[in-house]
């Protein structure tokens, strides 16, 4: 094991074999564009992924056929974890062997010396703890949540006061990503974006200026204007 200013550097496999003694699933990945792949997994991770061997796990293609939303997640992991050195914690549902498994995941940077390299590189070590789900109805709810989360259609949830509670990947990237668009520059932080800010980004006149305007388009524009007025009233003191 070597080290530098960013922390200790581990030899792939040799320094990590001790993790095979643990019941918690760990695996190593890189999300660098052009070389996104799995690098290693402990025994518990192989069971979780329903893989007969480490070789089978390493042969898993996590790029071909991935959705736009998953590609965005991989890009975020590369930027935030591998380049910025930060940790991401999230809950996701995966389908090893076709069966849904909900996991609490931690993506943490780790310095690794790969067999083909002489110097350490920042990779990602993933810790996965299954969330026990007993009811079939909850499994269906998780599937629906994951479908919405990875949908290319932007989706955001606000509370009665107009405060943002949750956004899916597409909406998060649009409003808060590196090229995010916000209604007001001072509201670029996800924790302060409000429903009124969001509606400020909507071109409501576009609904009514369609080549063949329909009653439903006009009704939608009117409903959005009413929603915006209510949201602004909630933000106005007094």
N, C-alpha and C positions, 0 to 999 in steps of 0.2 A: 504494500500500500504506500503510495506517494502522497504528496500534498502540495497545495499552492495557496495563494491568498484567498481563494474562494472556498477552501475546505479540502478535506482529504480526497484523494483520488483512488478508486478501487479498480483492481484488475477484474475484468469481466469473468464470471464463473468462479475463479479461484477464491476471491475474497467474499463471495456472496453465497457459497454453499451452505453456510450456517443457517440461512433463511429457510432451507428445506426442512429444518426441524420445527418450524413454527406452523401453527394451524391457520394463520392469517395469510391470505393470498397477496403475493407481491409479484409484479412484473416490471420489466424495464422496456422503455420505448424511446424512439426518437420521432419527432414530428416535423423534422426539417423538410421543407418542400423538396420533392424529388427523391427523397430517401426515407419517407415515413414507413416505419416497420417496427415489429417487435424485436427485442434484443435478447431477452432472457426471461425465465419465469421460475418461481419455486414450485415445489410439488403441489402445494395447496392451490396455486393458480392454475396448474395443469388440470386438476380436478374440476375447478370452477369453470374453465373453458371447455371441459369435456374433451381434452386432448390426451392421447395415449402416451405421448413422449414429448420431450423438449423439441425434438426435430419437427414434429407435427405442428407444434405451437409456432415455431419460427417460420414455418411455411405458410402461415395464415396471411392472406392478402387483405390488408385493411384499407387499401386505396381503390382498387378496381370496383366500380359500381357504387362507390359511396355517394351519398346525396350531397347537394350543395351545402346544406346545414352542417353535416358531419365534416365536410372539408373546412368550413369556417371554424368549427371547434378545434380541429387539428391545427389550423393556423394560429388560433388563439393560444393553444397549449405551447406551440413553438415560441411565440413571441413572449408570452407572460412567464413561462416556466424556464425555457432553455435560454432565452436571450436576456430577460429581465431578472431572472433568478428568484421569482416569487412562487408561492404555493397556491394551488387552486383546490378548493374542496367543493364537491357537488354530489348530488344523488341522481343516479341514472339507472335506467332499466336496460339490461342487455339480454341477448337471446342465444346463449351457447347451446347448441343442440336443438334449437328451436323453442326452448322453454324460457319464459321470462324470469329473470333474476334481477331484483332491485338491489342496488349496491350503494353504500356510502363510499365515495372514492376520494382519495387525496393524491394529487399530482405534485410531486416535489422534485426540485432539481438535484442531481447527483453527478459528481465528477467520475467519469469512467474512462479507463484505458482499454480501448477495443483491441482485439488481436492484430488488426491491420494498421493500428496507429501506435506511434511511440509516445505521443503526448495526450494528456487527458482532454476530454470534451464533455460539455454539459449535456446530459441526457435526462430522462424523466423516470423516476421510480414511482410506481403506482401502488397504493395500498387499497385493497378492496375488502369491505366488510359487508356481508349480505344483510339485508333488512328482512326480517321474518315477516312474511305476508301469509296469513292464514285463509282469508276469505277470497273466493273466486271473484266476487264483485270488486274487491280491491285490486285484483290483478287486472281486470278489465279497465278499471279506472286508471291504473298506471300506464297501460298500453295507450289509452286515449290521451293521457297527459304527454307521453313521449311523442306521439304523432303530432300533437299541437306544437310541442316544443321545437321539433325539427321541421315544421312546415315552412315552405318558402314564403307563405303569407304572414305578414307581420301581425302579431297579436300582443296586446298589452292589457293589463288588469289594473283598474284604479278603484280606490275605496270611495265611500260616499262623500268624502271631503275633497276628492280630486287628487289624492296622493297616489303615486305609482306604487303598486304592490309587487307586480311581476311582469316580465316581458319574455317572449320567446327569443330564440337565437337570432332570427332575422330582424326583429325589431331592435334588439340590443345592438346588433352590428350597425344598423342604420342610424340610430340616434346617439350611440355612445362609442362606436368603434373609432378607429384611427381617422376615418373620413366621415365621422358622424355628422348628422344634420340636426340642429336644434333651433327651436323658434327664437330663443333668446340666448346670446352667448353666455350670459351669467347663469343659465340653467343647464349647462352641459353635464352636470353631475346627475347620475341616475337617481340619487336620493332626494333631489329637489325638483325633478321634472314633474309638472302637474298636468292635469287633463287640459287646462286652459292653454298651457304651452304647446301641448300636442295638437290641439285644434287650430292653433295659430299657424301650423305648418300645412293645414289642409286648404286646398283651393276650392272653396265651396261653390264659387261661381262656375267652376268647370262642370258641375253637375247639371247646371241649367243651360249651358252653352253647347250641349251636345248637338251633333247634326240633326238628330231626331229626338228631341227631349221627350221624356216619358213622365207620366204622373209619378211613378215610383222614384225617379231621379230627383224631381222637384221636392217630393216629400222627404227624401233622404237629406237633401241640402237643408230644408227647413228644420228637420229634427236636429241636425248637427249644429245649426245656428242657435237653437233653443238650448241645447246642451252646453254650448260654449258660453252663452249668457249666464246660465246657472253656475257654471264653473267659475266664471269671473266674479260673480256675486259672492261666492264662498271665499274667494281670495281677498275681497275688498273688506278692510277692517270697518267695524262700526255697523 
